[in-house]
Amino acid sequence: MDTFETLKSLSLKEKQLLIDHLKQFVTEERFNRMLEVLNWRTYFITLVLEDIYQPHNASATVRTCDCLGIQTIHTIENRNRFEVSRGVTLGAEQWVDIHRHINERPSFIAKQLKEKGYKIVATSPYATVSLNDFEITEPVALLFGTEKDGLTDEAFESADITIKIPMYGFTTSYNISVSVAITLYKLVHQLHNSDLPWKLSPKQKTDLLLKWLVRDVSNSKLIIEKFLFEKK
C-alpha cells in the first residue's frame, strides 16, 4: 500500500478520524506542538534549488525552511544529487515536503509552478532589483543555483524577475545556505505583516497534520491498514 496515495482518497471526515486515532501514539505535548506549527506553515513561498552539490548546504536550506514555516522545496537534479545530512537538518526533512526533479529542465519546472500561480523569482548577485525593494504580492517560487556557478541560463530565462541580496564587502556572493536564509527571513517577515492569504486553509491543515503524524508515528503504515480495515 502506498500510504500517502491511500490517504488522498479519504474524505475529510475520514482523515479527521484517522488523525484522532494516530494522535494517541504521540505525546500530548508533541501533538500540540504540531498544531502550533501548522498556524505558521505556508505554501505561499516555495523554494527551488538547482543542482546544489554540498550536503551541508542542502541540509541547511531544509532546516531553514522548516524554521521559517516554508513547507515545500523543489530540487532540480541534473548534474548533482540533492543529499542531506541528518546531523545538520536535525530532523527537519521529516516536516517539509521535498519534491525532487531528476533530469528535468528548469523551464519545465518553472512552467509547472507558474500554472499553480507562482511568480518565478531568480536570485543573482548581479541583479538590479534589491531584496530590500522587492515586495511580495503573490505566491513566489524562489530560485537558487549551484554553489559555484549559480543558476543556469535556462533557469534565469524562466524567471519573471531577478533579485539580489545587498552586499557591502569585497566578496561578491554569500554562501548558498546563507542566501536562502536571508531571503526567506526577509520575505516571511513581509508575509507575517501583510494581509495576504498566506496561511493554510482548514483542509490543507488537516492534510498536512495527517502527513506529519504518518511520518512521526512508528509503524504508522500497519496502524493505518488495521484502522481502515476495521472501519470497512
N, C-alpha and C positions, 0 to 999 in steps of 0.2 A: 504494500500500500504506500503510495506517495502521500504522506501525511498532509502536507500543505495543499495539495490538489484536492484532497478529500474535504478539507476544511472550507475550501472555496465554495463547495456545493451545498453547504449547510445554510439554513435560514438564519436570520439574525437571532431569533429566539433560541434556536438550537445552539448557536455559538455562545450565547449567554449562559445557557445551561451547562455547556462544556467548561466555560470559564469558572462557574461556580463549583464544578466538580474538581477541576485541576488545582484551584487555589488552596485546597486542603493539603496539597503536597508541598507547599511552600509556607514559610512562617508568615504570620500576620504582618510583621514589620516589612518583610520583603514585598509582599503583595501591595501594601500601602505605598511603598516606595515606587512601585511600577505605576500606580495610579497618579502619583505626584509628578513623575517624569512625563507621563502622557500629556499633561497640561502644557508642557513646553516643547513637545515634539512638533516638527513641521515638515511638510513636503514642498513648501513654498520656495525653498532653496534646495538645489541638488548639486552635487559635486561630480565633475567629470575629470578623471586623471588619465592622461595619455602616456603610456609606456614608462611609468615610474619603475625604476630598477633596484633601488636600495630598500631592503626590507625595513630598515629603521624609519625611513621617510614614509613608506607606505603605512606602517603601523602607527606612526604619529598622526597622520591625517585621519585615520579611522578613529583614534582616540579623541582627537579634536572634534570631529563630527558628533560623536556621542555626547561629549561635554557641552556642546553648544546646541544640541537638540536637532541636528540635521539627520534625517532618517535614511536617506538614500545616497549611495555612492555608485557611480558608474566608472568602471575601469576599462580603458581601451588597451588591449594587449596584443600588439602586432610584433614588436621587436623584443619586448621584455614581459615576463610574467609578474603579476602583482602578488607578492608574498608578504605576509605579516608575521611579526614576532610577538608571541603572547606575552613575553617579558616586557614589551613596550606598550602593547594595547591594554594590558591589564583586564582582558575580557571584553573590551569594548566591541569587538567584532560580533559578539552574541546579540547585541542590542540594535545594531544598524543593519540595513539591507545593502549588500554589495552585489551589484549587477555586473557580471563580467562579460565583456565583449571581446572575444578572441578572434583575431584575424578579420575584423570588421572595419570598414572605412570610417574615419571620423565624421565625414559628411553625412553618412547614413545614420550614425548615432545622433548627430545634431538634428537631422530631419525628423527622426522619431520624437525627440524631445520637443521640437517646435510644434509637432502635431498634438502634443499633450499640453501645449500652452506655455512652454518655457521660452523666455528670451535667452539667447545664447551669448554669454559674456566671456570673452577670452581674456587672459591676463598676460601682460608682457611689460618688462621694464622700459620698453621703448614706446609705449602707447602715449597718446596725447591727453587722454582723459584720466584724471587722478581719481583714485578711490575716494578721496575726500569730497569730490564733487559729484560722485555717482549716487543717484537716488534710486532706490528700489521701488518700483511702482507696479510690478507684475512678477509672477514667478520667474526665477532666473536659474539657469544652469551655468555654473562657473567652471571654465576650462583651465586646467593647469597642465603644463607639459613636463617632459623628462628633465631630470636634474641638470644635465649638461647643455642640451640644446633648446630646451623649452618646447613649445608647441610646434607641430609640423605646419607647413604652409596650408595644407588642406584644412586643418583644424581652424586656423586663422580665417580662412576664406568662408568657413561655415558660420562664423560668429556675426552677431548683429552689432556688437560694439566691443572694443578692446580697452581695457583699463590697466592702470599701473598703480603700484604702491609707492608713495613718495619715499625717496632716499636722499640722504644728505651727506653721505660719505664718499670715499674713493671707490668702494666696491659697487658694482653695477647691478647686483641682484641679491635677493635673500635666498636662503635655503628653502627648498620647495615646501617642507612641512611648516616652516615659519610663515611663508607667504600665504599658505592656506589658512593658518590660524589667524593671522592679522585680518585677512579679507573677510573670513566668516564672522569673526568677532564684530567687526565694523557693521556688516550688513545685518546680522542678527540683532544687534543693538537697535538698528533702524527699525526692524520689524516690530520689536517689542514696544517701541514708542510710536507706532503708527496705528491707523485704523484699518490696515489691510487684513484680509481674511486668511491669516497665516496659520491659525490653529487647526487641529484635526477636527473633522466632523464626528458626531457620535458613532457613526458606522465605522469610520477609519480608526477611532479609538478602540472599538470592540475588536476589529480585525487585528490590530497591532498588539493589543493586550493578549489575545489568544495566541498569537505567534510567539510572543515573549515567553508565555507560560510553557508552550510546547518545547521551546529551546531550553528552558530552565529546569523543567521537571525531569528527573531521571526516569528512564523507561516510559516516556510520555507516549510513544507510539503504541505500546502494548496497552497502556491505560486507556487511550482513546479508542482503540479497537474494541476493547471489552465494554466500554461505556456505550459506544454506538450499537454494538450487537445487542446489548441488554435493552436498548431503547426501541428496538425494532418491534 
